[in-house]
């Protein structure tokens, strides 16, 4: 039966069966093609915009372009901070047939250390083969020349030039201009908080200190963008659109290179600070702290050996002595004290007093000694300033009392930041009852007040504060804000800063100002004056006040013997001055550490500055 | 046996050389379009174009040779070749060479050879021979035996692992059984069995990379930089082509190499990006024309063996197309199947055109067969 059925063939039925099956199969083909086409319609027509956008996002990358940093000039247009091309030797591995051979041949031309070679090979392994990788940075001019001549031998080897900040005057402007350095995590976080991070997308460096930091936003400029087409590995195929970066503004400072050099020469081998400003505006003419350091070291990242040397140097070159050096003002504030005394009626211009060479508080045995052991004899306010009589001011300080002194001196700006346009500034200390309570948890003693009269005790100031307070004297009560910036220049257009003057101090009798200024002028012009010798023969008139600050207190009966003291404990020499005597255009404050008398070491520095100032016609 | 052909039935044109003209024209049109796309997809590589042209010429020659061979000969040699192929597949697993992480190549000393390609033809021939020796529809035990003949090579190839080819070979075998008239009830039963078997496959048979492909297919956006990247970039290429495409050589996804494997498995995405939906419709029309022509040849064939072989080879060709397009457009998981006659590639092109040679043989030898 089974066999029989096997034998029977029905070709027609079988053909029919196959046709049906073939039709089913072909219908399936058509159905599945329809599904594919429907899916294509969905992708290419209905979702076209979504995929179009994603496709553009794939291929278009936005590359930020770094703006050129603004330059910095002195008042005469001399470049103080510039952008110079630094050359680096770079290799695109993809374009080099035999990397090893190329490296060997290059090493025959210029010196390539094993470390440089190693870090290069490391980068080669890490980066894409079409990226340019630096083999040696900061090439010397000679190396650049050698490589340029031989470049045809090395396909894929390029000399890349990048702009890098340089400070041609080295340490001369370190403490004013500061320097820039690589953007670090802290900088980045600050930029993010200020929502400026986008503007730094292409920037490597940022102002770290000084004017470079203070005017970062002016100097930096605005980032540009370039829209490029990239492939899947990020290689740039072509540029689609470009929006150039806008350079930063150039800064023109009121500083004068000549005055700076004068200050540097005067302080050579010494520790100290010089600041000079125009009392009419607050424009800073000289700003120098010695010793300094070379800011160029910081631009490319300072080596830890160099940095530790700076950090650990006993001369403390990193301290900006003009604004961060805090010194007892010593006798330089006697004119200020005298003005307060006149105003408070403690003394009159004709009040006389006998100076036996010391001052004693009633009922106290301790003697506050005058610098002249035998005393100045009869003194009034003029001679007390001219000869820098201590006893006169001990007495006046006690009569004024701590509260009046503290309040009045704060009006001169002591104990407060001057507001100069760099961030590195100390407020120093103008002591008061409250301050001493907070600081030492002790009441104020009258004994403390006595030495305040000669700018000792807890009182400290910065050289800049001495200069601005002296400016208030010569401006007869009006204060200025010391400003290093004179103006900015952008695309040829100069935009000057607007200087502000403020009434810091009002007096009941304006003639009191003249008393003080006359006394300061006579400090120079009369033979008894402490600065007479320093200014003898000057071709201009000027006024000033010397100071000699004790660093350690001398025991009651001991002699001050400079030779016996450790060098660091010797007196600081101070000087504040102005010129010309009438309508002054320059005020200086000078501190020279551990060199003794203000008249003998600090005043001559001022003399040199004034001499240069008038002979060179600065600020005319 | 004689060669008497009646006057009215005398073959015209190329049929004298056993060439089916409409099919040849369809294939040439597709190859031409394919070359245009490949020029763009290869990044305008002269070398690649040259290689592809040589390969196409060689494959066409193979097709012509295969067309000359009588279906009778195919029927006679189906089983021996199948057995040989099976032995070689086993040999590959034992001593085969590894290329691209899979063991597919057999080194015969003078030539490197992929036995799985041979099986693409041997499996349908052998099963069709086996089934067509008896009445249609076949008995259940024959179906089962035919199924076993199909499953053994499929598993051997899947183990290499080469999921794409395994899928194609399974299709070619099962299509023979389907076209032979296996009952719908049995089909439903097998479908149920397969769906029950899927979890077993997942846990015991599939390789990790295969599982990953499936997972990625189900949700490519979860892994945009890993294995989902291919699918996402491919869909972006297709979608951004829009209706009319970005223009020849203008596809940003393909020219900038965001598209992976752009000249091989993902060449359809290049076409979609540069020629848009219009190009896609054209391509699918060409495929549909070729498949329709082949189905016609199958249904006109005069014996069951020829019908089954022709139908099976046609459907396998379709599965090629469908799996490739489904994969690159996100309808199916990524399985390494090239777009037939368009993708850049060697062995599979020759096998494909050999299949078309067999189809042409079936289409043009029927008088001779009828008289035998």
Interface residues (C-beta under 8 A of the other chain):
Chain A: X5 X6 X8 X9 X10 X14 X15 X17 X18 X19 X21 X22 X25 X26 X29 X30 X32 X33 X35 X36 X37 X39 X40 X41 X43 X44 X45 X47 X48 X50 X51 X52 X54 X55 X56 X58 X59 X229 X230 X231 X232 X233 X237
Chain B: X134 X135 X136 X137 X175 X178 X179 X180 X181 X233 X235 X236 X237 X238 X239 X240 X241 X242 X243 X252 X253 X256 X257 X258 X272 X276 X277 X280 X281 X284 X287 X288 X291 X292 X295 X298 X299 X304 X307 X308 X311 X315 X318 X322 X325 X326 X329 X330 X331
